[in-house]
Every structure is written in C-alpha cells, then in structure tokens.
Amino acid sequence: MNRRFHLTSRHWALLTALLVLIAASRSLRWPDLLMNPDEVWSVWQSVGSPLEIISRTPYDWPPGYFLLMGFWQALIGTEPLLMRVPGLTAQLIGCAIMYRVGRRLTDHSGGLLGGLAFAALGLVIQISLDVRGYALLLVFYPLAFWFTLRYFDRPGWRRAVALGVMLAACFYTSVTASVMLLGLGLYTLFTRPRQLWRWIVPGGLALLLALPDLWNKFGVAGNRLNASLEIKLPPLPEAWLTLWWVYLGNAWPILLLLLALAALGALRARSYQRGVGLSLLLVIGLVPLVLYVGNPVIAFFNGRYSSAMLMLIALGLGVGLAAHPRWVRLATGLILTALLVVPLPQTGEYQVFGVNSPLQTNLEWLKTQLVPGDAVVLDPVNECGKAEEWDYHLRRSFPTGLTFVSDPSGYRRVWYIARGTGQTAELLEAVQTARLAGRFVGPPGCLFRVYEAPPDSAGILFENGMRFHGIDILEGDIPWSAPVVRREGESIRVRLWWSADRPIDRDYSVGLYILRGENMVVQLDAPPQLTNPPGSFAETSRWQVGQLYSEERTLALPLPTARGTYGLNLAIYFWADGQRVNAPGLDDNRLLFLRPFQVMAY
C-alpha cells in the first residue's frame, strides 16, 4: 500500500525535537563509558589501507564496519569519545527512517512513536553506545524494511536492485543480519502471501553480492556448528523471558505493558493497520522461537545476534499505539521519552566482558602525572589488559611513546605497573631501591605507582648527621623543573628530601625562607613535616639510619609583593637554642641557597 503524506512545519518540529532528545540522551552517557576490550579490538583492527583492513578482518565478521571505522579514524582520529559518534549517527538516521517506515504503515503518530520506541529499547541504547559493528545495523535494518515496503507496494527492477543491495550491505556489516531476512520473510508471508515469489530478484541479487564473503565463511562454518552444538540453552520459557529482558533492558515491565497496549490498539484499528500491527506482533513472537529451535545450528539465540528484532518490536509498538486516541498516544510518547534515560543493566549482554580493563583510566591519569625523564617498568605479573589495548591506548594517549625499561637503574622517577600482590620480587626490589613509593592509581590487578628518588642522591651532610637530598617545586603533586614564576599573593609548594647518616641525638627544626637580597620576605620554621614514608616520626631523634624521608611545605607570598628575583633558602637548627647547624656550601648566616624564582607584580 503506497501512502503519501505532507510534512507540515509542526511535523518537522516534532521530528527534530525527537532526534535532539535522542542525541542528548546518548551523549549524556558518554562521559561514564570506557572502551571495553572488544571495542578496542574493533578500532585496532580498523587501522591501515582498505586492503589491509579486509585482510585482517576477523573470520566471524564481514569487513563493512571495519572499513567504515578505518575511514572514520583517518578523518577524525582515535579518541574514544569520537569513536562513539558513528553509533550515535546511525541511531539518529535509523530513528528518522523508522519514522518514515511507521508513517508509511500508519500515519505521523505511528512514525513518531515507532522512531521513539526504537530509541528507547534497552539493547538499542547499548548498541548505539558501543564501538562495534552492530551499531551500523541500526540504520541498515530500517532501510531494508523501508525498501521492502516500497518494492512490494510497487514492484520494479530499480526497487528490487535497491533492496538487494541493502540486504547485501546488512550482510557485509554482520552475518547476524540473516535474522533480519527471517523477519522480513515472515512479515511478507503474513501480509502479502501471494507475492512471496517476488523475493527471488532482490534475494538472488543479495546472495550474488554476498557470495565472495560467504565463500570465505564456509571454512569456519564447521567449527561454528561444532561450537553451537555445545551450547545448552535453558528451557524455552526461561530462555524466552531472558531474551526479552535483554531486548528491553531495565524498563522491561513498562515496555511489556506498552506492547500489550499496542496489541489492543492493533485489534481495534482499521483493516489495513490491524493486519500490519498483528503481523508485526506475530513476527516478533515467532522469530525467537525459530532462533531457539535453530540454535544448535546457527547459535543466534542471543540479543545482539538477533538485533533485527529490536526494529520489529519498535514498529509493532508504533503501529499498535498509533491506533489509540490522541491522549493515549501523547501519554505513551512521554513514557517512551522518559525511558531514554533509564539506566542500563550492568550484567549479561550489556556488559559482555564483565568489568572493563582499567588500562584506559590508568593511562589517562598517568598522562597528567608524567614529567620528563620518567620511566615505566611493566612487571610480567599484572592484569592490565590485552596487547591490542596497550597498543591502542598508548598510541592515543602518548603519540611520542613512553620510556619502558626493564632495569630502573639511573632513573629518578619510575612508574611500576604490577598486580597488587605477587609481583616479581627482584624487579620490585630494584624499583624500591633508593626510592620512596608515591601516588598510585588502579585496582589491585593493575596498579600504577610511582617510586621516586631524591633530586640529589649524594646530598649535603650537615654536622648533626642529617643529610639533605634536594628540593622539588611542586605543581599539584608533580615536580616542576622549569623556571618558577609566581604572582604576588600566590604560594610555593615544595618537597624536601632527607636521610640520616647516623643516629641523631636531638630533635631539630628546619627553617625555610624566602629572601630578596638580604631581606626576609617569608619565614616558615617547624620540625620536618614528613609525608613519606607514611607514619614517619617528625622527631629527628627517631629517624632510622639509611631511611629516605620527604616532607612538604607551602609558603605563601604576601600581597603586595614587589616584582623581582627571590630565593629559597634553608637552615637546620636546634629548637631550644636556635643555633643553626653547619654544612658545606652554607653562607655566612648558615643558610643553604636552594633555588631562585621570579615574582611578577605591577
């Protein structure tokens, strides 16, 4: 049946608002998403020329999606957020086409409700967020249904070719598109039984176009059959309910009620709309049954593998709900809009690989912590992701590379990556030698931790047995080696490094001073403010010989402060009498000059 409608400005506004809402609901979820191993694999396999991508395509996937991602990476880059844009784009185009299909089957309300329902199903939301080939089918499936309607309404060779090419495109995206062919076949069987023979031309063309890749798949068909025979599904009622939960997501009770309401609407609709609505509901009831029976052969009784069902469910909702009065259509539209932001399940097919690898988060954090000269030691005992994940995230976050070493000797700061327990003992000892453990990130199985040596390993020995190993100017928690500039009123945060050559008989204080020439600007006197190792004693009389210590202090510049060059200076003295301890390199006031810095003021 060929039905033509005129789109008014109100219809355009509603459709635009629908697509904006869908885009907003998806993009709001992006910040919380990490690339799971299969997503990384999809991107990693898509690097290179088209011929290289085709040659590396996994045996169980056609090359279509990988070629698209290869083009997208060459155009945009490999940032995880940008890798999700094709899925969102496919979702939006797919919903627009679903509106066109629903409008052709019913009216504008059916189109809007069908497009909105397509976006509100739980598994559709998940697929549109994934960096995987199933996302591309969100646009190809509605297109195939639309081309099917056009072809069977007005058969002709041009429309047959368009349908055949679209069917082949579905196959070249995923072999699971055969489920969509099953759905289309059943739908035409129920609505146009006398025209089934018309599938010969588009079906034959699709088969011919897909033959090259089908030929490649014949080699693995036997292995897949053997694997399928080992899959044991639960009893049909349990398996059926589980599959529907996968399709619908956490909002399944609401969506099942809407499906029941759609079935009532289909029963009370006009003749044509009733036939379409009941046929769609019958198809979405029969397809899972066929997949369950055929699972030992094809193993497609799975949410993602049967994702064509999502389009059929959405159309069934749109066609059936459109038959109700206006207030029901409005209420169900608002309900479907609210379902766009319902949280997704965190188990099953919504989280194929369980807990995502922490590698992406760890490396993004490491990017903010590195300083020039840092080295990375990767302990063989770690659980930090697969090889392709390392390759992808390192190339993305560190295009110039990281310095990976097996021997940490000679490096001041070493990032040690290992499992929280069970590290390689010799390697851990080498990393810890003459270094203090610092900041860390990651779970126990993938722990990134920095081990830092002092700026001056030899240090300056004071007469009381304290050895000063240098100063770090800190920006956040990161040593700043560049020239230091401060505004008036700002602070300077420093880290001081110490050790003891022999037992210290008294509790000494440390003075840290900012001078301009001979004039004192800032003075900070206190016992050592030790921060590392944790739990260390501030009293120097309790320090352990040979142990490395560090402390942190903050000095605030006064406001106003004159523009010019200032210097950081240090002194050690006994708190009871104020007598400063001598050491090589001190000035006449027994002050040790540490480093200069500039103050800018106007």
C-alpha positions, 0 to 999 in steps of 0.5 A: 500500500503506497501512502503519501503524506505532507510534512507540515512545519509542526511535523518537522518540529516534532521530528527534530525535537525527537532526534535532539532528545535522542542525541542528548540522551546518548551523549549524556552517557558518554562521559561514564563509558570506557572502551571495553576490550572488544571495542578496542579490538574493533578500532585496532583492527580498523587501522591501515589501507582498505586492503589491509583492513579486509585482510585482517578482518576477523573470520566471524565478521564481514569487513563493512564496519571495519572499513567504515571505522578505518575511514572514520579514524583517518578523518577524525582520529582515535579518541574514544569519545569520537569513536562513539559518534558513528553509533550515535549517527546511525541511531539518529538516521535509523530513528528518522527512517523508522519514522518514515517506515511507521508513517508509511504503515500508519500515519505521523503518530505511528512514525513518531512513536515507532522512531521513539520506541526504537530509541528507547529499547534497552539493547538499542541504547547499548548498541548505539553506545558501543564501538562495534559493528552492530551499531551500523545495523541500526540504520541498515535494518530500517532501510531494508524494511523501508525498501521492502515496503516500497518494492512490494507496494510497487514492484520494479527492477530499480526497487528490487536492485535497491533492496538487494543491495541493502540486504547485501550491505546488512550482510557485509556489516554482520552475518547476524543480519540473516535474522533480519531476512527471517523477519522480513520473510515472515512479515511478507508471508503474513501480509502479502502471501501471494507475492512471496515469489517476488523475493527471488530478484532482490534475494538472488541479487543479495546472495550474488553480492554476498557470495565472495564473503560467504565463500570465505565463511564456509571454512569456519562454518564447521567449527561454528556448528561444532561450537553451537552444538555445545551450547545448552540453552535453558528451557524455552520459557526461561530462555524466552523471558531472558531474551526479552529482558535483554531486548528491553533492558531495565524498563522491561515491565513498562515496555511489556505493558506498552506492547500489550497496549499496542496489541489492543490498539492493533485489534481495534484499528482499521483493516489495513493497520490491524493486519500490519500491527498483528503481523508485526506482533506475530513476527516478533513472537515467532522469530525467537522461537525459530532462533531457539529451535535453530540454535544448535545450528546457527547459535543466534539465540542471543540479543545482539545476534538477533538485533533485527528484532529490536526494529520489529518490536519498535514498529509493532509498538508504533503501529499498535499505539498509533491506533489509540486516541490522541491522549493515549498516544501523547501519554505513551510518547512521554513514557517512551521519552522518559525511558531514554534515560533509564539506566542500563543493566550492568550484567549479561549482554550489556556488559559482555566482558564483565568489568572493563580493563582499567588500562584506559583510566590508568593511562589517562591519569598517568598522562597528567602525572608524567614529567620528563625523564620518567620511566615505566617498568611493566612487571610480567605479573599484572592484569592490565589488559590485552596487547591490542589495548596497550597498543591502542591506548598508548598510541592515543594517549602518548603519540611520542611513546613512553620510556619502558625499561626493564632495569630502573637503574639511573632513573629518578622517577619510575612508574611500576605497573604490577598486580597488587600482590605477587609481583616479581620480587627482584624487579620490585626490589630494584624499583624500591631501591633508593626510592620512596613509593608515591601516588598510585592509581588502579585496582589491585590487578593493575596498579600504577605507582610511582617510586621516586628518588631524591633530586640529589642522591649524594646530598649535603651532610650537615654536622648533626648527621642529617643529610639533605637530598634536594628540593622539588617545586611542586605543581599539584603533586608533580615536580616542576623543573622549569623556571618558577614564576609566581604572582604576588599573593600566590604560594610555593609548594615544595618537597624536601628530601632527607636521610640520616647518616647516623643516629641523631641525638636531638630533635631539630627544626628546619627553617625555610625562607624566602629572601630578596637580597638580604631581606626576609620576605617569608619565614616558615620554621617547624620540625620536618613535616614528613609525608613519606614514608607514611607514619614517619616520626617528625622527631629527628631523634627517631629517624632510622639510619639509611631511611629516605624521608620527604616532607612538604611545605607551602609558603605563601607570598604576601600581597603586595609583593614587589616584582623581582628575583627571590630565593629559597633558602634553608637552615637546620637548627636546634629548637631550644637554642636556635643555633643553626647547624653547619654544612658545606656550601652554607653562607655566612648566616648558615643558610643553604641557597636552594633555588631562585624564582621570579615574582611578577607584580605591577 
